[in-house]
Amino acid sequence: MDAPVSPSSQSWSPPPDASDTVRSIHAMLHPLNIVLVGATDKPGNYAERIWNNLVKYGYEGRLFPVNSKRETIWGVPCYKDFASLPEPPDHVLVLVPARFAVQVIRDAAAAGARSATIVTSGFSELQDENSQRLAAELQQAVRETGLAVTGPNCLGNLSAGEKLFTNIDDRIVTMLQGPVAIAGQSGAIVMAIRQTLEDRGVGVGYMVTTGNEAGLETPDFMSYFAADPSIRVIVVYLEGVRNTKAFRDACKAARAAGKPVIALKLGASEGGRAAAMAHTGALAGSIETFDAIATREGVIRVQGLDQLIETTECFVHAASPAGNRLAAVTLSGGKRGLLIDAFYAAGLNFAPPSPAASTELGAMLGPGSIVGNPLDAGFAAVVDPTVYMRAIEIMIDDPDTDIVIIDAEMPKTAHELRERNLRRVNDMAGEASKPVIYVSAMSIGFTDYTKDLRQQLPHITVLQGLDRAVNAIKSLIDYASLPKQLPDVVSTSKSSARTTLDKILKQADGAALDEVASKKLLKAYGIPTSKEAVARSAIEAVKIAKSIGFPVVAKVVSPDILHKSDIGGVVLDLKTPAEVGRAFTDIAARVKKLRGKPRLEGILIAQQVKADLELVVGASLDAEMGPVVLFGSGGVDIELMKDVALAGAPLDETEARALIARTKAGVKIKGYRGKPALHEASVVKALVGLSNLMADAGDRIASVDINPFLINPKKGIAVDALIVLNNEAARQGAKESAGH
């Protein structure tokens, strides 16, 4: 069922309480006039192509070319500068070489312009010193003038309601003010998304290419699209997120407005992250961290462009489903099996039809059909199209289904019967309270006839490619189940913990805290640790062991040794005083032989905890998305098992339990195959405490590794801990490690 048509953004203006960013973007996308600085008629140049598009699509504001060396161009007067214009500039297109762009921005703002698009490249996407200097000067100019700026290194924008197309693309644009808005750093990708959506009959109201984002960033446009009532679906291409808070706030605004954010994110590989840096200078973090934070905010991350198109089509035309009970109608037993397998793999299943629906279908279809869900209408429906239509109607009307899928392709040429059936189903879908989705098992493409027909069927969703259709439908179901708003989670740490944090970090002078300092900090944040003390002689080690109780563990304490086991700095299962004394002597001797003469601050004698399960609890500061916590199966097999889940910091207890439940370790904690349940409360406490620590630390801590965190039915304890700082010493150490 198609949503009601929203009012045009031309009749909408940001309310008085709208942010400055929303108001400035509105001015950019709805300008009073457009000034092209750098107008030239050299063959194939960007300025002429943009001018031609503005004229071709009928932009209704005034257009002014600027070039100090020309009196006329493109058959109209050409102006030498802003002062010679017949009216103040409003939106300025900057098409001059990079070395002149900064001054153009300052002059434009001084002349009264409200916004600018810098098409010119040659800034932060290049790594040479001069380009980086120009990028810094441009950012300073944008900040000081307050001008709303997209770019540099971008390809312009589309505002369909204004017939504004400041883009070089010479492919046909429908200028249909549709419900989709697109923003992203790559002009080529954003343009391809717009073209493909329009080929599928999905109108694009706005398209913005943000380039290097020296001024406005993609999350700023997400906030604007969330506010504009003409937009129902927001599509973004992200190479990097520079401002995590702005991104999360924009996602929350979209979610509160009931507008899904569909994101294609670069950086799933090391090469992809490098490509983002090379293309727009964007610093991309790990895709797992992006997912951990973005998914909480309701973002739908797609795997590729084809999946993006299908998911967007699904959200544009499908009503929000009441639940996840699927129904399907097909004419093929083989297709029926494919449907079952594909949706099962995504964790979705087909609900049994209601008894009334099953009875009517059984009586109508007879032999040669499979009355169930999916429904194979079989021979009877092939022979008699009215039977086929009635079978679809029964499935749509069945109160025990939430989404109805019809296995069929859109016709490529005129076909009276198929066209009539499609119109009937479109009418049924318009009256239904559930999505009706046509799915073709393979991508077949749309002819001009198909595109025209599809435009006449606003109430049905048309998806291509079974795997992509499954992902789109699952995203639709998942999004429908989200609450419109989530409470902000803030650190709940005590002031004493924050005081300890500040004190320890100020005293630190190396790349990492030693185990003693690390555990002191963890303990301040409520994370349980083992009984232990530092010994500086073999005699003292024996005395500590006796007070703790055998067996114990001996571990080297040195801020210069991050991986103690690698140098023989850990000895387990010490059961007698003699073994403790010998372990102390052996570890100290090993350390003295190491290159670099690492500092030895003592030997830690710690309680050896009996555990039923080894866990890893950790945290890191992502280059892009900020602090994130990690939980999963720990011990020496952590790399092999790869049983970990991530969540943004800070967490509350509810989110900590949800994080645990996403892992196989979480299943074991609940009690697996008759084994007793383990002490989950200690893990929850550790996760919440660690998330508070990372939130309070800001950018001062790079990572925290608690591996193992040992747990049994009565308690859970952090046995080992390493806190790596985000300081120059840590960065230098990382460079040296990468060089070896």
Secondary structure, DSSP 8 states (H G I E B T S, - for coil): --------GGG----TTS-HHHHHHHHHHS-SEEEEET----TT-HHHHHHHHHHHTT--SEEEEE-TT-SEETTEE-BSSGGGSSS---EEEE-S-HHHHHHHHHHHHHHT--EEEE----STTS-SHHHHHHHHHHHHHHHHH--EEE-SS---EEEGGGTEE-S---S-------SEEEEES-HHHHHHHHHHHHHTT--EEEEEE-TT-SSS-HHHHHHHHHH-TT--EEEEEES--S-HHHHHHHHHHHHHTT--EEEEES-SSHHHHHHHHHHH------HHHHHHHHHHTTEEEESSHHHHHHHHHHHHH----SS--EEEEES-HHHHHHHHHHHHHTT--B----HHHHHHHHHHH-TT-B-SSSEE-HHHHHH-HHHHHHHHHHHHH-TT-SEEEEE----SS--HHHHHHHHHHHHHHHH-SS-EEEEESS-----HHHHHHHHT-TTSEEEESHHHHHHHHHHHHHHHTS-S----------HHHHHHHHHHHHH--SSEE-HHHHHHHHHHTT--B--EEEESSHHHHHHHHHHH-SSEEEEEE-TT-S-GGGGT-EEEEE-SHHHHHHHHHHHHHHHHHSTT-----EEEEEE----SEEEEEEEEEETTTEEEEEEEE-STTHHHH--EEEEESS--HHHHHHHHHTSHHHHHHT--TT-----HHHHHHHHHHHHHHHHHHTTSEEEEEEEEEEE-SS-EEE---EEEE-SHHHHHHHHHHHH-
